Amino acid sequence: MGKDTLLIEKPTIRESSDFRLNPEKDTPRSVYEALRDHQLATSGNLRLLHSYLPPINKRFYEGKLPLPALSWDLSHPNNLGWYLEKDGLALSHRINLNSLHANRPLAEILRTLTHELGHEWQYLYGKQPMKRSPDNYHNKQFQNKMLQIGIPCNKCGVSIGMQHPFVSFLRELGVEADARPFTQEADEEEQKSGRPGSRLKPWSCGCTRIWASICVKVEATCAKCKNAFERQ
């Protein structure tokens, strides 16, 4: 799959002060703002993500987060997105969304973006994990923050639902979203592997495909076709 295949109607982009790192009139624009402007002009997918950054920041992070360096690039198939405090180009707060999963519904993509912004919030204002590992990277503080937003996850970072207020927030923005209760279920294959949450598996209702960790059992019905999601 190509890197720029997300075919979704793009909202109107308006200049927003919610991600102005240097709001003073005479202050030069930052490299992050220059990067954003370049992406707005050259990438439909990144333009889409940038359009939702300000409202997500304002609603769930009090508008405090500095503008991250966004990328839309291929990553490991098991990974929906990732956050780095600083990358090899010395860019701080780097967030990548895996273009391999570009065919997901917009609500799911925005959930991943909001989740990764949560790592930026924790790095700046919260209690950082002592070391970055699958067992403690999504610590209790991070899990509580995601639960408060309405996109709860487990200690492996695996989504276990999409609830209000996040669902209501998306609907206010005109994004189709439904609350989807998930239940966690241990899987023998995963227990043997010793790496919980390390693989994603597709579930489909016939018209929509979603991805969930091998340790998650999806118990949801599609709002469009009314069919239950089944593991593929």
Steps between C-alpha positions, in 0.01 A plus 500: 500500500628847418572768752225737393191286449256627762196598294294715736340836439730756653364777724580864442836600646511818704803655664475429872681643801455173690834374369695826468829443676600864465181709513673839512449693176867569436628153591631294206296196411633179650630204302189310613269762353704505179478121485124518555458755222703282263287197587176694455610584148632159398319218684126440517533255787717728712272793416214294639685419822609861551139616469404290803802577718372834642155374612650185655762708682241749625240245614716236664835665577392854599672641191838456671677272256761648266464416134639151435698402192252278314587227254292255299732214422524122491574333829487149643170330413420452870534871568227760436709800607791606716638799690861607552616771738775583248593334172821473303439840340482661845127560454315488830161334547501293183177311428468248218182332381555175317392541138471122475167535682368789290178315423372529857195719571583864574375460859760226557780707349411797720492273802859397423602863454339595833672206670842606371436859610442349843863388503606857424279623786650247741856582396442871565263500796470151644694218657728344243569126501837413653587311184325455170374144475171330406432432868523855639489747209123531541503543877203561729508876451490461124223240518294727726545791259382290206202374704412861583508590129290197406760290318614260776798274446676226694858500625620391156334800337234284335165674460217347701222730389377825355265680733367841593615777518724409204209364295295815567800715408539327164131534424520873572771520233283310254701177526294182504569315825325253724584380848664159464531289814797265495580219741849369560554130455828320553611297202702180531723596210577835659570347840752268338664788317555695822432827315149618587346741252782452252285402201194647332227292340224619266132479586230562240124540487489470122519872415760628749830362628654589835821384665539376857771327698498124508413527872184702433163349415282742308136491605340762280239538227553722198270804498484486118427138410387382847729196476722391787877534459674167448869424514654443158 
